[in-house]
Amino acid sequence: MSGGHFDYYQYHIEEIADRLEMDIADIEYARSIGKVKKKELYAHLLNLETGAKTYPYWLFDRISRYDNIEDLYESFRRGDDIHEKDGKFYVSGYAPNLYEVVVSEGEREEWADGEYHFEVEDDSVLDEMKKGLKILKTAAIYAQRIDWLRSGDDGEESFKERLKEELDELESKPLINLKYGDEVRSVFD
């Protein structure tokens, strides 16, 4: 019969463990590659009458194409939507000289590979996640073995033998068997 007493919900425990294992592998990978500082441009429009700042998408889109402020300013000079006056830039068109384009440079940190990684800074939190992973893997084994016992697929002796084998196998392998980027099959796939 192959189980069924728990309506196969025991596989959810295994899937949670698999996902947690992937998260821990990702955290450890991210720690190994570290972060780098990247220069970033910031810009907003300043309403010269009210002092209000606005952050239009078109301006964000424009600055995202440039790595340094000089190239961005040069694009302003080449375009017809922004003009320069007295060393400052203003939006042209419907309200000339009403909106000043304010640009600044800053820095941000990102992972060296440019990807998003969940970050855990406190080692004790990562240790607790690993403890949780061990508990979940153990719980998945127990749930499967009890399911087969209750469904009649295993008798008491085979239950004890298989439980011991699977727990021994769990103890003999590293807790984290994945490396960053490994895929885990979902029971829902």
N, C-alpha and C positions, 0 to 999 in steps of 0.2 A: 504494500500500500504506500510506502514511503512517506509516512507522517501524515499530518493534516489535523491533528488534535487541536493545535493552536491556529488553524486556518492559515498556516504558513507565515504568520506574522513574525515568527522568530527570525526570518530573513531581514526584517527591518532593523533588528539589533545589529546584525552583521553589516548592513549598509551604513548605519550610523558610525560604526567602528571604522569601516573603510573610508568614509568621508573625513572622519577625525584624523585618521592616519595620513590622508592626503594633506590636510591642513597642517599637521605637524611637520611633514616633509617640506611643505612650502615655507613654513616659518624658518626651518633650519637652513634651507637653500638661501632664502633672503638674507639671513644672517651671514652666510658664507660669502655672498657677493657684495654686501654692504650698499651704502648709499653714496651718491655723488651730488654735488651742488651744481645746479643749472641756473644760468642767467635767464631772467624772464622780464618781459616788458609788460607794464601795466598802463592802462589809459582810461580816461573818462572825459566826458564833456562837462565843462563848468559854465553854468548860466551866469553871465556877468551881471545881470540885473538882480537875480534872487540868491545867487550863491549855491544853488542846488546842483548836485552832481548827478549825472546820468551815465549809464553804461550800455550804450546801444550795441546790438549784436554786430552791426556792420563794422564798428570800430574794433571790437574784439577780433573779428575775422581778419581785419587788416593787420593788426599787430601780431597775430599768431603766425603770420608768414615771414616774420623777420626775427633775426637773432640779436641784432644790435640796433641801438637807437638811431645811429647815423643813417643806416639803410632805410629805416622807417621814415625818418625825416625827408630823405631823398624821394621816397615814394609820395609823400605829401606834396612835395614841390612839383612832381611830374603830373599829379592828378588835377582834376578840376573841381573836386568836391571839398577840398581844403586849401586854404591859401595862407601865406605867411605875411605877417606885418610886424615890423619892429622886433624880429626874432621870436615871435610867438605864432602859433598856428590857430586858425579859426575855421569853423565850418562855413563854407560858401553857400550861396543859394537863398533859401527863403528868409533867413534872418542873419545877414552878414554881420560879422563881428559881435553877435550876441552870445555865441558859444565858443569858448576857448577849448582847444584840444590839449589836455594835460597828460603828459607822458612821463613815466618814471621807470627806472630799472630796479630790479630786485633779484633776490636769489630764492630758490626753493630747493628742497631736497627730494630726490626720487631714487628709486632702486636703480642700481647700476645697469640692469638689463632693460630698463624702461617699462617694465611690466608692473602691474599692481600685485602686491603681496600683503597678506594679513600680517600685522606686526604685533609681536608680543615682546615687550622690553624686559619684563620681570622674569628672571629665570625660574622663580618659584611658581609662577603661573604656568609656564611651559611644563614644569615637572608635574603639576597637578593634572594638566591635560594628558600627559603620558600615563599617569596613574589611572585616569578615567578610561583611556584607551585599553589598558590591560584589563580593567574590570569589564568593559564592554565585550572584548574578545572572549573573556572567560564566560560571561553571561550568554553570549551567542552559542558557545559550545554546550552549556548546560541546557539552554532552551531547545536546541536541536535534539540532544540525547533524550531529554524528558519527553519531547514530542513523539519521538519514535517509540519510546517505552509505552506511553499512554495510547498510542495508535496500534500497538500490538506488533510493530515491526521488529522490536527487540524485546527479548526476555530480560529478566533481572541480571543474569550473568553477562550477556552480551552488552547490556547497558553499562555495567561497571567496567567491562573490558574496553569498550569504545570510549567511554568517558575518560578513563585513565590514559589511553593512547593519545587522544586529542589534546588533553591537558599537558601531557608530556611533550607532545609536538609543539604546542604553544610555548612552553618553557624553553625548548631547545633552539627556537628561532629568535632572531632579533625582533624586538617589538615593532620597529619601523622597518618594513620590508620594501618600502617604496623610495624612490628618489623623485625630486621635483620633476613634474611633467608626465609621470606615469599616469595612465588612465585606470580607473577602477570601473568595472562593469556594474551597472545598477541593476537591481532585480526588476526595475520597471522598464528597462530597455527592451 
